[in-house]
Structure formats: C-alpha cells, structure tokens
Amino acid sequence: MILILIILAAIGVLVLVERSAEHLWFAIAAFCFSAAVFLLIVTDLDRAILLACVLGIAITGASTIKYNHSALKLVVTDLPLLFAGTVPFFIVQYPRAVLAAVTGTAALVSAAVAVLIYGTGPPVAPEVRIFLFSLALICIAIAYRGSGGAVSFQRITAQRRCFYSTFMASLIDPHSWWQSGGLALSDIANDPLPLTAAIPARTANYPDIIIIQHESIFDPRVLGLPVEPTVEEFLSPKNGLHGILNVDIFGGGSWQSEFSLLTGLSSASFGSRAYYLFKRGAGRFHSSLPHSLTALGYKTMLASSCRRSFLNYDEFYRSIGVSERIFTDDFPPPFDARLFETTNSDAFFLRAALAAHSRNIADDPTPRFLYALTNFNHGPHTRRLAAPGQFENERAFAASSLPDARYVEYYARLAETASTWKRVRSDLAANFPKRPMLIVHYGDHQPVLARQIGRKLKLRNDERRAFRTFYAIETLNIPDRRACGAGVDLDIAFLGTVALQQAGLPLDPIFATRASLLDQCRETYFASASERKRRFHRTLVDLGMIDIAPGVRRERYSPALPRIRSVFSTAFRSAFKRFRDRDRPF
C-alpha cells in the first residue's frame, strides 16, 4: 500500500517537473534510471523512488530560478559557472532569489534526510537491483534516441516546460562532458560554401563609425508600454534606421552580445563555451569588424565602462583587431573611476568616451571606429541611481504607465541615457560639422525586470520576447541619403554587417557572404535552419578564420593556410565518407 502511494506521488512529481507531454517518455525513463541508481545505494524501492522525487524537484527548482533570470533552462554545463564567479554576483544582484534558493535547498536536504531515516522499505536482492539498473539504462538510452537526442531539447531550451527532461538529456549528451582546449561549433556543415565576390564601396569619404552598446536597455514598447518623445527619438530616431534586435542572452552575459556583433557569429553556436569566449576565444577569430575596418585604413578604439582587469577584455579585444583600449581606470581627470562606479551613470561615461574619441579625431582625418560599452541600466532596479530632483517627470510618466517601482527606476535610467545621448550627438554635430559619422546604438539584452513586467501585465506566452532589444543607426554630415525609418528585425550577428552597408563601405568576401545570408536568417541567426549558414561556418573554419582546434592559438593568419587546410580537409572528409559507407548495400 505504501509503495502504491509512493508511486502515485512520483507520478505527481513527473507532472510537476515536466508540464508537457512532448518528452514525457524520456522523463519517465530518466526518473526510473535515477531511482535505479539510488536503489543500488539504499537497497529498497521506497527510499529510491522518494529520493528520485526529491532530485526531480531540486532540478526543476534550480532550472526555474535560472529560467526566470536568463530565459533559458538549466543544463549540466551550467554547473561549472558556479565556480566562475557567478555566485557572488548573483548574491549581490538578486538577494531574494538567492534566499529562496537557499531555503529551498535546505528544505530538500531535510526531505532527503527524512527519507533516508524514516522511509525504509523492504530490501531488494542485489541481483534484482543490478537487473533493474541495467534495464533502466537500456530504457533511458532508447528513450533518449527516440526523443530526438540533444537537438530536440536544444530547440525548446527557451520554453517554460520540460525542465527535468532537458537537464537529464544534457547529462547524456557527450558534448556536455567532452572538454578540450579548442572550440566547437554546433551549427556547421561538412561542405564549405563558396564565398561571394567582394562588394565595392559606395562612397570615397569613409565615415567615422561609433557603436554604443547600452547595458540592459530594451524598448518598453515590446511589452506594450508607452514612451516619451525623448526616449522615442533615442530608440527609433526619425532620420535613422531602427528596429528590433534579437540577441542570444537574457538578464546578463553582455560579452556574448559584444562577441556576436564584432565577429558576425552567434555566441550560442559555441554551446557551453559561449560564457568563456572572451577567455578561450582570444586569438581564435581572425575575421571581425575591427579587423575589416583596420584593413580599410581605420583606427580602432574600445571605451569600456569596466576596469581593465574585467574578464580578459583587454586581451580579447586586442586579438580581434582593436588597437586602442580604454577602461575606466584609464580615463584622465576629471573622470573618477571610483565615483563613477557608485552609479555607472551614462551621463559620466558617454561624455568621457566621446571626449576621448573627439580628442583623437580633432587633428587627424583618418577614419575612426569607436566601440563604447555602457553599464548604467544593469539590475537590480531596486536602488535609485539618479540624483534627487532629476527626471521626476519621467518617473511620474512611467508610474502612470505601470505602477511598479522597479520599472519606474528602469525608465528613469533610460530617460537619462536618452537625454545624455541627445546632448552628446548635438556636441558631435557642432564640433565636427564636416566630418561624416555613422552611429549605431543598441541594447545588449533585457534585464531580469522585463520578465517580471511581462508576468505582471499578463502578456501572452512568447519565449522569443525575452530576447528582443533594439537597434538604431543614425548619420551625421553624410549628404547622400541612407535607409531610414522602421527597419526589419535583425539578429545581432548581422548588425556589424548592416553598419558597414549603411556606411557605404566595401565588403570583403566574408562580409559579402554574410550579407547574402540576411534574407534567409534575418532575426534568428543561430536558430535558423539555413544550410548556407552552416556551410558558411565550414568555410570560415577551413580558411582559418575560426580556429577551433586545440593547441597553440594562431595570432597571425597565413595566406597559404587556407589552401593547406582545404586540401587536407577535403581529403579527410572523402576518406571518412568512404569508411562510413563501406558496409552499406547502397
């Protein structure tokens, strides 16, 4: 009788942890396997099933917390991030979530201890335990294959269901455990794509290019909330090109958006290594926006709102072609890094970054590229950063739209950024009336607050909404007309290419080929099923533009390398295909 009640409880737990029937058979097989593993230890079915229930609830609870803060479910490759500095950051930024996690962990540990002490049932013979373990192992392997394997779970990683089965499937996926000194692209074909011919320039007067990444800023209109004229002009300038930008991340990990914009690749293509791309990827990417601009005669500069020691930024940006790199501990007085870090205000940082850019171009006609990274609107939004008396009208406007103190704070910071940008743009136009400039600004990802607002507004379920920010492209002192108005939705991997197109600059064969993928992929680069994209990635690897091999990283690109790589790669694939097909009747 007790065992029947335990089995009924297990069924209830499976319904709770899955919330979907799509991968239910795999979830059942995974649950049975975990119970069989516990059975080898505790010797009775009662405790084994109850411990499997506790484990399932623990996985789902942890996955739910991660989903609420990143819009992605928990997988086994997330666990090493606990030792990569994310725990202290999470404690500071989201103390309530941490308190809930600690409380839940304590409750589950207590439940597990209680099961071990008081849940003892009739013992099962050792040979039966081994048989059940073997049977469960066979069943989970069959169910995993029948469910479609890792690919089928990757497709639903942003959906609020199948928490338990997604995590258990990641345990089985060999790529979750296989580690090497190299990188691995998940969306890459066997055959390369011939590169498109280079596209000539449309102008002889190359403009300065300024790209500004706005931390945790998105367009409130994505959630159906109104904006004021100053904010509207910032998000969708009347004389510029603007639209929705789709990114790979939610709630954090800004460097992944930086990576995608500068390399033209999706950080998601690198799976579990996406978080570490600035460390493991330094020296491995030889085609980038800075490299391309340098080849056109540009001087390149990074202005970061972080200190030089942050996350290998200095080394990574050097490796992709940014020649000058300025961090908050480099800006000259009156900029004060310690004072700035109390608020990370854009009013301080943007003026300092653009002042450094202005000093560089004052007596130098060489075209310049500036990439500025802000940090003002990062969460949490429970702390008021603007000085008292400032942006009170904007706060009142936000409160009338949504009576939520956190959204009011978000909007006030957005308003400060918009007004600061308006002043900086005016200064650039006044100080350099004859110097052509193309300016791109965009949001790197939504803050965690956006998901909470969506629930409060009771918006219909849309897992892609959490990955939508904005982009805007403006020009100064460029007489010939560029595209303006509402643009198409873009994936961030295309934003650098679109910037080159809007600037009228030539596109080398790699950027020209990437531009040819726009119509196929548009707003979903990684999620796109385009075979041309996958073949393009193979071409980049074969040409040595992406160094995925373990071992010594190449800092310089040899013109002879593509031919050598192509010969050996073609020969290897041909030999492997013959080996694979040797026993097939057809």
Order of alpha helices (4+ residues) and beta strands (2+ residues): alpha-alpha-alpha-alpha-alpha-alpha-alpha-alpha-alpha-beta-alpha-beta-alpha-alpha-alpha-beta-alpha-beta-alpha-alpha-beta-alpha-alpha-beta-alpha-beta-beta-beta-alpha-alpha-alpha-alpha-alpha
